Amino acid sequence: MTYESRLTEHIMEWLDTRGLRYTLRPSPTHPSVVVVPGFGKLRAIKVAKKNEAQDLLENKYLEGLGYAVIIIRSIEDLEKSELETLKERYYGDNRISTAD
């Protein structure tokens, strides 16, 4: 099991125990993406370490952010163009499809 998949499982378990909805979306450019529906505008959150994910979740940073896209990847690897692609894909018409 890769580091990214272990971290993704950690985040999904945390969301499950609190009854929060999410969608897991693997993609070629992003090994693990967890999408959490909410209110407001799309935010992309880059998580590189388990403790960062824990801090993010425990501090309820996701509340009120809208569709929070948690990108499980080394922060240095994320390029702005990839972030724009994610915005288009996940925010398009203000809803998230589960048909992937």
Sine and cosine of phi, psi and omega as CSV:
sin_phi,cos_phi,sin_psi,cos_psi,sin_omega,cos_omega
0.00,0.00,0.75,-0.66,-0.04,-1.00
-0.98,0.22,0.28,-0.96,0.05,-1.00
-0.85,0.52,-0.70,0.72,-0.03,-1.00
-0.88,0.48,-0.67,0.74,-0.03,-1.00
-0.94,0.34,-0.57,0.82,0.06,-1.00
-0.91,0.42,-0.67,0.74,0.01,-1.00
-0.92,0.40,-0.65,0.76,0.04,-1.00
-0.87,0.49,-0.70,0.71,0.03,-1.00
-0.87,0.50,-0.64,0.77,0.01,-1.00
-0.87,0.49,-0.72,0.70,0.00,-1.00
-0.91,0.41,-0.70,0.71,-0.02,-1.00
-0.90,0.45,-0.64,0.77,0.04,-1.00
-0.88,0.47,-0.68,0.73,0.01,-1.00
-0.88,0.48,-0.69,0.72,0.01,-1.00
-0.91,0.41,-0.67,0.74,0.01,-1.00
-0.86,0.51,-0.72,0.70,-0.07,-1.00
-0.91,0.41,-0.32,0.95,0.01,-1.00
-0.96,-0.27,0.11,0.99,0.05,-1.00
0.94,0.35,0.38,0.92,0.00,-1.00
-1.00,0.03,0.65,-0.76,0.00,-1.00
-0.99,0.14,0.51,-0.86,0.07,-1.00
-0.36,-0.93,0.28,-0.96,0.08,-1.00
-0.78,-0.63,0.77,-0.64,0.05,-1.00
-1.00,-0.09,0.80,-0.60,-0.05,-1.00
-0.76,-0.65,0.99,-0.14,0.09,-1.00
-0.96,0.28,0.53,-0.85,0.07,-1.00
-0.52,-0.86,0.31,-0.95,-0.03,-1.00
-0.88,0.48,-0.61,0.79,-0.05,-1.00
-1.00,0.03,-0.34,0.94,0.01,-1.00
-0.78,-0.62,0.96,-0.27,-0.07,-1.00
-0.82,0.58,-0.61,0.79,-0.02,-1.00
-0.59,-0.80,0.83,-0.56,0.05,-1.00
-0.77,-0.64,0.81,-0.58,0.07,-1.00
-0.94,-0.34,0.84,-0.54,-0.02,-1.00
-0.96,-0.28,0.83,-0.56,-0.03,-1.00
-0.90,-0.43,0.93,-0.37,0.01,-1.00
-0.93,0.37,0.53,-0.85,0.02,-1.00
-0.29,-0.96,-0.70,-0.71,-0.03,-1.00
-0.77,-0.64,0.56,-0.83,0.07,-1.00
0.99,-0.17,-0.47,-0.88,-0.09,-1.00
-1.00,-0.02,0.35,-0.94,0.04,-1.00
-0.91,0.41,0.67,-0.74,0.14,-0.99
-0.79,-0.62,0.62,-0.78,0.10,-0.99
-0.94,-0.33,0.80,-0.60,-0.05,-1.00
-0.89,-0.46,0.85,-0.52,-0.02,-1.00
-1.00,-0.06,0.78,-0.62,0.00,-1.00
-0.83,-0.56,0.83,-0.56,-0.03,-1.00
-0.94,-0.33,-0.40,0.92,-0.08,-1.00
-0.71,-0.70,0.44,-0.90,-0.02,-1.00
-0.86,0.51,-0.66,0.75,-0.03,-1.00
-0.92,0.39,-0.50,0.87,0.08,-1.00
-0.91,0.41,-0.66,0.75,0.02,-1.00
-0.90,0.44,-0.69,0.73,0.00,-1.00
-0.89,0.46,-0.71,0.71,0.03,-1.00
-0.87,0.50,-0.71,0.71,-0.02,-1.00
-0.85,0.52,-0.74,0.67,-0.07,-1.00
-0.96,0.29,-0.72,0.70,-0.04,-1.00
-0.90,0.43,-0.51,0.86,0.02,-1.00
-0.99,0.11,0.10,0.99,0.05,-1.00
0.83,0.56,0.58,0.82,0.00,-1.00
-0.89,0.45,-0.41,0.91,-0.04,-1.00
-0.96,0.29,-0.41,0.91,-0.08,-1.00
-0.89,0.45,0.78,-0.63,0.06,-1.00
0.98,0.22,0.14,0.99,-0.02,-1.00
-1.00,0.02,-0.19,0.98,-0.09,-1.00
1.00,0.04,-0.60,-0.80,0.03,-1.00
-0.97,0.23,0.98,-0.19,0.01,-1.00
-1.00,0.05,0.86,-0.51,0.02,-1.00
-0.98,-0.22,0.95,-0.32,-0.01,-1.00
-1.00,-0.07,0.91,-0.42,-0.04,-1.00
-0.99,-0.13,0.91,-0.42,-0.03,-1.00
-1.00,-0.01,1.00,-0.07,-0.09,-1.00
-0.24,-0.97,0.36,-0.93,0.07,-1.00
-0.87,0.50,0.78,-0.63,-0.06,-1.00
-0.85,0.53,-0.59,0.81,-0.03,-1.00
-0.90,0.43,-0.41,0.91,-0.07,-1.00
-0.99,0.12,-0.25,0.97,-0.07,-1.00
-0.99,0.16,0.84,-0.55,0.01,-1.00
-0.97,-0.25,0.44,-0.90,-0.04,-1.00
-0.85,0.52,-0.62,0.78,-0.02,-1.00
-0.89,0.47,-0.58,0.81,0.03,-1.00
-0.92,0.38,-0.61,0.79,0.03,-1.00
-0.89,0.45,-0.67,0.75,0.03,-1.00
-0.89,0.45,-0.64,0.77,0.03,-1.00
-0.88,0.47,-0.68,0.73,0.03,-1.00
-0.88,0.47,-0.67,0.75,0.00,-1.00
-0.86,0.51,-0.72,0.70,-0.01,-1.00
-0.90,0.44,-0.68,0.73,-0.08,-1.00
-0.94,0.35,-0.69,0.72,-0.14,-0.99
-1.00,-0.08,-0.36,0.93,-0.11,-0.99
-0.96,-0.26,-0.33,0.94,-0.05,-1.00
-0.21,0.98,-0.97,0.23,-0.04,-1.00
-0.91,-0.41,0.50,0.87,0.10,-1.00
0.92,0.38,0.41,0.91,0.12,-0.99
-0.56,-0.83,0.30,-0.95,-0.02,-1.00
-0.89,-0.46,0.81,-0.59,0.06,-1.00
-1.00,0.09,0.54,-0.84,0.04,-1.00
-0.97,-0.24,0.18,0.98,-0.07,-1.00
-1.00,-0.04,0.90,0.43,0.07,-1.00
-0.85,-0.52,0.00,0.00,0.00,0.00
